Amino acid sequence: MPVSLVAVDAAILLPAAAQEMVARLNAQLAAPPDGFRFDAGHLPHVTLAQQFVPAADLRLVTAEIGAVLASFPPLTLTAERLASSGVTTSLVLAANRPITTLHERLMDRLAAFDMTAGGADAFLADEPPRARDVEWVTRFRTAAAYGSFEPHVTLGVGALDVPVPAVEFEADRVAFCRLGRFCTCRRTIASWTLAERSGT
């Protein structure tokens, strides 16, 4: 019997002020169905790890993410530039050591659950994914992780010709989400709050 897979994302969620800023940029890009709007079901985020996992292992994956996050304090993130892939525009963040370390630890910890044979049925069905969404999740570990990791917030579909927002923010929330069209974080499976710890 084929294994049921789910397309998932372990991601940093933005604080309120940063959410408002990226929402303003998102509003200048394509609206559904050609694009998306940030809302309660399309969360602005910074991907840390993205892959297909067996649906039967979601609780185990959640526990592994929680174990990694238990030793992590909040992250300070700084906007660096806007970048266009030709299809989407992203706000690229500085790849400082804390976020890179967190990314690598999550990728290492979740490697055992990574299934590269996922398809469109692994995404939420109300907004069917594009072929490039399936390909992106399939190739994340080899094409967008570790030395190729570039922390960013995907702002939407289209191009923006605006100044780079001068913004630095502290992020203390991480969510484990199921993915939808455009690899948006659609449904939160679990979430955590990072806390400062004495003696660190």
N, C-alpha and C positions, 0 to 999 in steps of 0.2 A: 504494500500500500504506500503511495507517495506520502512524503512527510509534508504537513501543512506548514508553510513558512510565513513569516511576518516581516515586513520592511520596517526597521526601527532606527531611531536616532537618540543617542545620549547627547544632550545639548544644554548649553548655558542659556538661561532666560535673562532678558534684559530688565533692569530696574525701570520704574515708571517714566522718569525723564528721558531715558534713552529710547524707550518704547514710543513715546510721543514724537521724538525726533525722527525715528525711522518710519513711523506711520505717515508723517508729512511727506517724506520722500516717496514712499510706496504709493501715495495718492496721486503722484505725478506720472506713474507708470501704468501699464495696461490693466484694465479692469477685467473681471471674469466675463466670459470664459477664456479669453486670450491670456489673462494674467490672474492675479489674486490680490485680495485685500487682507491686510493684517486685521484679525479679530480674535474672538475667544476660541475659534476653531482653526486659526492659522497663526501660530505664535511666532513672532520674530525671535530668532535664536542664533546661537553660534554653535555649529556642529562640532562635537568632540569625537564621536565615533558613530559610524553608520554602517549597517549591514543587514543581511537577511538572517533571521534566527528561527529555529523551530518553535512553532506556537506552544508546544508542550513544555518548552524550556523557559518561558517568559519569567516565571518566578525565580528560577535559578539565575538568569541574566540580571534581573532586578537586584538580587542579593549580591552579585558580584560588583555591580556598579556601586551599591551602597557601601560595600567594604572599601573600595578605592576612595570614595568621597569622605569617609569617616576621618581621614587624616588630612583633609585639605581645607585651608582657610579661604575666605573670599578672594576673588581675583580682581586686580585693577587692569582694565582694558582701555586702550587708546586707539581712536580712529586714525588711520594712516592715509588712506586714499580711496577714491571710487574706482571700480574696475568693471569693465563690460566684457562678457564672454561672447558677445555677438547676439545673444538671446536675452540674457539677464544682466542686471546691474547689481553689484555688491558693494557693501561698505567693508573694506579690508581693514583689519585690526593689526596692530603690532604683535608680532609673534614673540612675546616675552617668555622667559624661562618657566614661570609657573603654569601658563596655559599649555605650553608645549609638553611639559612634564605630565600634566593631567591627561592630555590627549594620549600620550604614549602609554601611560599606565592603563588607561581604559582599553586601548587597542590590544595591548598584551593580554589583559585579563579576559577579554571577550573573544579572543582568537579561537578558542575551543568551540564556540557556538556559531562561528561564521560559516554560512552556507552560501555558496556563490551561484547556485542554480535557481534562484528565485525569479518569479515572473510578475506580471501585472496583478495577479490575484493576491499577491502579498501586501498590496497597498489597500487603503480604504477605497471601497468600491463606488462611493457616491460621486467622486471626481476621478475617473479612470486616469491612470498615469500615462505619461508619454513614454515612448520607447527609450528616449534619452534618460528618463528618470530611472527606469529599470537598469539601464547600462551604468548610470552613475553609482547606484548602490552596489551593483555587482563589482565594479572596479575601484570602489573607494579605498580598500586596503592597499591596493597596488599602485593607484594613480594619484590619490589625494591625501595619503596618510604619511606619518613619520617625516622623512626628509622633504616630502611634497606638501606637508600640512600648511595651510594658509587660513588662519582663523578669519572668519568673515560673517557678515549678516547679508543674506540674499534679500535685496530690497524689492525686487519685482522684475517683471518682463518688460524689456525695452531699454532705451539709453537715457541717461541723464546728463545734462550739461549744466552743472551747478558747482559752486565751490565745495570743497571737502569740508564736512562739518568738523569744527574743532571741538572734539568732545573726548573726555576721559570719564570713565564711570567704574564704580565698584559693583561687581556682580556676585551675588551670593546664593543664587538659585539654579539648580540643575534639574532637568526633567528627562525622563525616559519616555519617548513618544513613538506613536505609530505614524508612519509617513503617508502623505497623500500626493496628489498631482503637484508637479514642480518641486518634489521632495520637501514639501511643507510639513511642519510639525502639526499634526491634526488632532490626535487624541492622546492625552497624557495617561500613561500607564502607571507611573510613579514619579514622585518629585522629592527633592531634598533641599535643605537650607545649609549652606556652608557656614561654619562658625569659627571665629577667632579662638585660638587655644593658647593658654599661658605656657610659657617655656618653649615656644616654637620660634 
